[in-house]
Amino acid sequence: MNHDEGTPEVEKVRNGSDADAERLAEMGYVQDLKRNFSVWSVLGVGFSLTNSWWGVSAALITGINSGGSCLLVYGTFLLALVSIGVATSLSELVSAMPNAAGQIFWVSELAPKNYARGAAYVTGWLAWAGSICACATVSLSVASAAIGCYQLSHPEFEIRPWHTIVGYQVANIVVFFFNCYGRILPKIAAISLYTTLISFVVILITVPSVATTHQDAKFVFATFINNTGWSQDAMAFILGLINVNYGFSCLDSAVHMAEEIAQPERAIPIAIMGTVGIGFVTSFGFILSMMFSLSNFDVVSTTLTGVPILELFYQALQNRAGAIVLETLVIATGVGCLAACHTWQSRLCWTFARDGGLPFSLSLAKVHPRLDVPLNAHITSCILDAILGCLYLVSTTAFNA
């Protein structure tokens, strides 16, 4: 990897007074982005992207068919413990080497020298590809939720794949502009954090309080449902963990903001551990609230809206308008998640290109001087998101895989 050590720009920073820039220079990099973020706004990026309770709601069908409420409850505990281990490791690494390249830089520094460049190269491609796939997933979830709301209000409407992909592309294009101006990004991240927490509280209180019937504790804590086609419940449980894991994924997102916040060695670990803590509390509370309020499992799992959580809202409220209002809160949360996802993938692309790991690296590594964002990296990542979305038209199975 090319860290540009010894260049005049790096030497100039080393002679400056900015402690964060000096530390970055010691790693061989120039301070290209302004440090506009606070701990709260970085937490906004981290939690808006990981967004545990929203992740559970978006992939609810996987969980309820692969273990039901039992899987969701105990799987959340299991994945929270695993996530604490991951978050602790990330926090230790970023406190020692706060670099926006994150795992790409750490591998290049810590792997055996004979393998460091190759390992960092593979890590960079996997990390960036993973972020693009995550953006595609979030875009699809937002689009599906919006179209599901329309179907609920128009029962005769039949959802086609092209409806979903149009919504997908609209969501991707609209949210693209959120990341085009660096100065407003911290505000967007903070607003996203407030949105997701307020939406969580509203849904947590509303659904169980108005539901006409409630499940008993045995259904929530001791009933295992296996509709996967696998005869072994253990395999169904493992498949169901996909749903819970979706709510604890992308924990590295805050790491890639290390060059946009003061004292990243202290602030980023706080944001990472805060993401896991808030994620566990919100996802566990959301799961209990929804599972106690579930009245007809079969209808939820086969709903014509294609959005199980929307059907659950409708069962609880017995009112289409009310269910759509609650789902609108879910959609708003998803938009914040997608904005954070765009931030994440653009920083991965930019830092990987900065080290020469991508084609056209010189262009992708540029930071727009007035907008204060890696604009070329952002545009490229969003174009790849749009192309990937077209796969849904060819084969929904291939896209989901």
C-alpha positions in Angstrom: 0.0 0.0 0.0 1.2 3.5 -0.8 1.2 5.7 2.3 3.1 8.6 0.7 5.7 8.7 3.5 8.3 11.4 3.2 6.4 13.6 0.7 6.5 17.4 1.2 2.9 17.5 2.1 3.3 15.0 4.9 6.4 16.8 6.2 4.5 20.1 6.2 1.8 18.6 8.4 4.3 17.1 10.7 5.6 20.6 11.4 2.2 22.0 12.1 0.2 22.3 15.4 -2.8 20.0 14.7 -2.2 17.0 16.9 -4.7 14.9 14.9 -3.2 15.8 11.6 0.3 15.2 13.0 -0.7 11.7 14.1 -2.2 11.1 10.7 1.0 12.3 9.1 3.0 9.8 11.2 0.9 7.1 9.4 1.9 8.6 6.1 -1.2 10.5 5.1 -2.3 14.1 4.6 -5.4 15.6 6.3 -7.7 15.9 3.3 -11.1 16.2 5.0 -12.2 18.7 7.7 -12.9 17.4 11.1 -16.6 18.5 11.3 -18.0 15.5 13.2 -18.6 15.2 17.0 -19.0 12.0 19.0 -22.7 12.4 18.8 -22.8 12.8 15.0 -20.3 9.9 14.5 -22.6 7.8 16.7 -25.4 8.9 14.4 -23.5 7.5 11.4 -22.7 4.3 13.2 -26.1 3.6 14.8 -28.1 4.9 11.8 -26.3 2.3 9.6 -26.3 -0.6 12.1 -29.7 0.4 13.3 -30.5 -2.9 15.1 -34.3 -2.5 15.6 -34.8 -1.4 12.0 -32.6 -4.2 10.8 -34.8 -6.7 12.6 -38.0 -5.2 11.2 -36.7 -5.1 7.6 -35.7 -8.8 7.7 -38.4 -10.0 10.0 -39.7 -12.8 7.6 -36.3 -14.6 7.9 -36.5 -14.7 11.6 -40.1 -15.7 12.1 -39.8 -18.6 9.6 -36.4 -19.8 11.0 -37.2 -20.1 14.7 -40.0 -17.6 15.4 -40.0 -15.4 18.4 -37.8 -17.8 20.3 -35.0 -17.3 17.7 -35.3 -13.5 17.7 -35.2 -13.3 21.5 -32.3 -15.6 22.2 -30.5 -14.9 19.0 -30.4 -11.2 20.0 -28.5 -12.1 23.2 -26.1 -14.3 21.3 -25.3 -11.8 18.6 -25.0 -8.9 21.1 -22.3 -10.9 22.9 -20.5 -11.6 19.6 -20.8 -7.9 18.7 -19.3 -6.8 21.9 -16.2 -8.8 21.1 -16.1 -7.4 17.5 -16.7 -3.8 18.8 -14.0 -4.2 21.5 -11.5 -5.4 18.9 -12.4 -2.5 16.5 -12.1 0.0 19.4 -8.7 -1.2 20.3 -7.4 -1.0 16.8 -8.8 2.4 16.0 -7.5 3.8 19.3 -4.0 2.7 18.3 -4.2 3.5 14.6 -7.1 6.0 13.9 -7.2 5.9 10.1 -10.2 6.2 7.8 -9.1 3.1 5.8 -9.8 1.0 8.9 -9.3 -2.6 8.3 -7.4 -2.0 5.1 -4.7 0.0 6.8 -4.6 -2.3 9.9 -4.0 -5.3 7.7 -1.2 -3.5 5.8 0.5 -2.6 9.1 0.0 -5.7 11.2 0.1 -8.6 8.7 3.4 -10.3 8.0 5.4 -8.1 5.6 5.5 -10.8 2.9 1.7 -10.9 2.8 0.7 -7.4 3.9 0.1 -5.8 0.5 -1.8 -8.8 -0.9 -3.9 -9.2 2.3 -4.7 -5.5 2.4 -5.7 -5.5 -1.2 -8.1 -8.4 -0.7 -9.5 -6.8 2.5 -10.1 -3.6 0.6 -12.1 -5.2 -2.2 -14.1 -7.3 0.2 -14.9 -4.3 2.5 -15.9 -2.1 -0.3 -18.0 -4.8 -2.1 -19.7 -5.5 1.3 -20.6 -1.9 1.7 -22.1 -1.7 -1.8 -24.2 -4.9 -1.1 -25.3 -3.4 2.2 -26.5 -0.3 0.4 -28.4 -2.4 -2.1 -30.1 -4.2 0.7 -31.1 -1.0 2.5 -32.3 0.6 -0.8 -34.5 -2.5 -1.5 -35.9 -2.5 2.1 -36.9 1.2 1.8 -38.5 0.7 -1.6 -40.3 -2.5 -0.5 -41.7 -0.7 2.5 -43.0 2.2 0.5 -44.6 0.0 -2.1 -46.0 -2.2 0.6 -47.8 0.8 2.1 -49.4 1.5 -1.3 -50.5 -2.1 -1.6 -52.1 -2.0 1.8 -54.1 1.0 0.9 -55.0 -0.5 -2.6 -55.7 -4.2 -1.9 -56.3 -4.9 -5.7 -52.7 -3.7 -6.5 -50.3 -6.6 -7.4 -46.6 -5.8 -6.7 -44.3 -6.5 -9.6 -40.4 -6.7 -9.4 -40.2 -3.6 -11.6 -42.2 -1.6 -9.1 -39.7 -2.4 -6.4 -36.7 -1.6 -8.6 -38.1 1.8 -9.5 -38.5 2.6 -5.8 -35.0 1.2 -5.2 -33.5 3.6 -7.8 -35.5 6.6 -6.5 -34.3 5.9 -3.0 -30.7 5.6 -4.2 -30.8 8.8 -6.2 -32.5 10.9 -3.6 -30.3 9.9 -0.7 -27.2 10.3 -3.0 -27.5 14.1 -2.5 -27.4 13.8 1.3 -23.7 13.0 1.0 -22.6 15.7 -1.5 -21.8 18.4 1.0 -19.5 17.7 3.9 -20.5 20.5 6.2 -24.1 19.2 6.6 -23.2 15.6 7.0 -22.9 15.8 10.8 -26.3 17.4 11.0 -27.8 14.7 8.8 -26.2 12.0 11.0 -27.6 13.6 14.2 -31.1 14.0 12.6 -31.0 10.3 11.6 -30.1 9.3 15.1 -33.0 11.3 16.6 -35.4 10.0 13.9 -34.6 6.3 14.6 -34.8 6.7 18.4 -38.1 8.7 18.2 -39.6 6.2 15.7 -38.5 3.3 18.0 -40.2 4.8 21.0 -43.4 5.6 19.2 -43.7 2.1 17.7 -42.7 0.4 20.9 -45.5 2.1 22.8 -48.2 2.3 20.2 -48.3 -1.3 18.8 -48.7 -3.3 22.1 -51.0 -0.7 23.7 -53.6 -0.8 20.9 -53.3 -4.5 19.9 -56.6 -6.2 20.6 -55.0 -9.5 21.5 -51.5 -10.5 22.8 -49.5 -13.6 22.7 -48.6 -15.4 25.9 -45.1 -15.7 27.3 -44.8 -19.3 26.1 -45.2 -18.2 22.5 -42.6 -15.4 22.8 -40.0 -17.3 24.9 -40.5 -21.0 24.3 -42.1 -21.6 20.8 -39.7 -22.6 18.0 -41.1 -22.4 14.5 -39.3 -24.1 11.6 -40.6 -23.2 8.1 -37.3 -23.3 6.4 -37.6 -26.8 4.8 -34.7 -28.1 6.8 -35.6 -30.9 9.1 -33.0 -30.0 11.7 -34.0 -27.2 14.0 -30.4 -26.3 14.6 -30.0 -25.5 10.9 -33.1 -23.4 11.0 -31.7 -21.5 14.0 -28.5 -20.8 12.2 -30.4 -19.5 9.2 -32.6 -17.3 11.4 -29.5 -15.7 12.9 -29.2 -13.9 9.5 -32.1 -11.7 10.6 -30.6 -10.8 14.0 -27.1 -10.4 12.7 -28.5 -7.9 10.2 -29.2 -5.7 13.2 -25.6 -5.9 14.4 -23.7 -5.6 11.2 -21.5 -2.9 9.8 -19.9 -2.0 13.1 -16.8 -0.7 11.3 -18.7 2.2 9.8 -17.7 4.7 12.5 -14.0 3.7 12.0 -14.1 5.2 8.5 -14.9 8.6 10.0 -11.6 8.7 11.9 -10.2 11.6 9.8 -13.4 13.7 10.2 -13.5 13.9 14.0 -11.2 15.4 16.6 -9.4 12.9 18.9 -10.6 9.9 17.0 -8.6 7.5 19.2 -11.1 8.4 22.0 -14.3 9.4 20.1 -14.6 6.5 17.7 -14.5 3.7 20.4 -17.2 5.6 22.3 -19.3 5.6 19.1 -18.7 1.9 18.4 -19.5 0.7 21.9 -22.5 3.1 22.0 -23.8 1.6 18.8 -23.7 -1.9 20.2 -25.3 -0.8 23.5 -28.1 1.2 22.0 -28.6 -1.6 19.4 -29.1 -4.3 21.9 -31.6 -2.2 24.0 -33.6 -1.1 21.0 -33.7 -4.4 19.1 -34.5 -6.5 22.2 -37.3 -4.1 23.2 -38.6 -4.0 19.7 -38.7 -7.8 19.3 -40.6 -8.3 22.6 -43.0 -5.5 21.8 -43.8 -6.9 18.3 -43.9 -10.6 19.2 -46.3 -10.1 22.1 -48.5 -8.0 19.7 -48.4 -10.6 16.9 -51.9 -12.1 16.4 -51.8 -14.1 13.2 -48.4 -15.6 12.3 -49.5 -17.1 9.0 -50.9 -13.9 7.6 -47.8 -12.0 8.6 -45.5 -14.4 6.9 -47.5 -14.5 3.6 -48.7 -10.9 3.4 -49.4 -9.5 0.0 -47.7 -6.3 0.9 -44.4 -8.2 1.0 -43.6 -6.3 4.3 -44.3 -8.5 7.4 -43.8 -5.7 9.9 -46.4 -3.6 8.0 -48.9 -6.5 8.3 -48.1 -6.8 12.0 -48.9 -3.1 12.4 -52.1 -3.5 10.6 -53.1 -6.5 12.7 -52.4 -4.6 15.9 -54.1 -1.3 14.9 -56.9 -2.7 12.7 -56.5 0.5 10.7 -54.8 0.9 7.4 -53.9 4.6 7.8 -52.5 4.0 11.3 -50.3 1.1 10.0 -49.0 3.2 7.1 -48.1 6.1 9.5 -46.1 3.7 11.7 -44.4 2.2 8.5 -43.6 5.7 7.4 -41.5 6.1 10.6 -39.8 2.8 9.6 -39.2 4.2 6.1 -37.8 7.5 7.5 -35.4 5.5 9.7 -34.4 3.5 6.6 -33.6 6.6 4.7 -31.3 7.7 7.5 -29.7 4.2 7.4 -29.2 4.5 3.6 -27.6 8.0 4.0 -25.1 6.5 6.5 -24.5 3.6 4.2 -23.6 6.0 1.4 -21.2 7.7 3.7 -19.6 4.4 4.7 -19.2 3.1 1.2 -17.7 6.4 -0.2 -15.1 6.5 2.6 -14.1 2.9 1.9 -13.8 3.6 -1.8 -11.8 6.8 -1.2 -9.4 5.4 1.3 -8.8 2.3 -0.8 -8.1 4.4 -3.9 -5.8 6.7 -1.8 -3.6 3.6 -1.3 -3.8 2.8 -5.0 -6.0 -0.3 -4.6 -8.6 0.6 -7.3 -8.7 1.3 -11.0 -8.6 5.1 -11.6 -7.3 5.6 -8.1 -6.0 9.1 -8.7 -9.5 10.3 -9.6 -11.3 8.3 -6.9 -8.9 9.5 -4.2 -9.6 13.2 -4.8 -11.5 15.2 -2.2 -13.7 18.0 -3.6 -12.1 21.2 -2.2 -15.4 23.1 -1.8 -17.8 20.3 -0.9 -15.3 18.6 1.4 -16.3 15.1 0.4 -14.7 12.4 -1.7 -17.2 13.1 -4.5 -15.8 10.9 -7.2 -15.7 7.9 -4.8 -19.3 8.7 -3.7 -20.6 8.9 -7.3 -18.9 5.7 -8.3 -20.2 3.8 -5.4 -23.8 4.9 -6.0 -23.6 4.0 -9.7 -22.5 0.5 -8.7 -25.5 0.4 -6.3 -27.8 1.3 -9.2 -26.3 -1.3 -11.4 -26.5 -4.0 -8.7 -30.2 -3.2 -8.2 -31.0 -4.1 -11.8 -30.1 -7.7 -10.9 -33.4 -7.8 -9.0 -35.3 -7.5 -12.3 -33.4 -10.5 -13.7 -33.7 -12.7 -10.6 -34.9 -11.8 -7.1 -33.3 -15.0 -5.9 -29.9 -14.0 -7.2 -30.3 -10.5 -5.7 -31.2 -11.9 -2.3 -28.3 -14.3 -2.4 
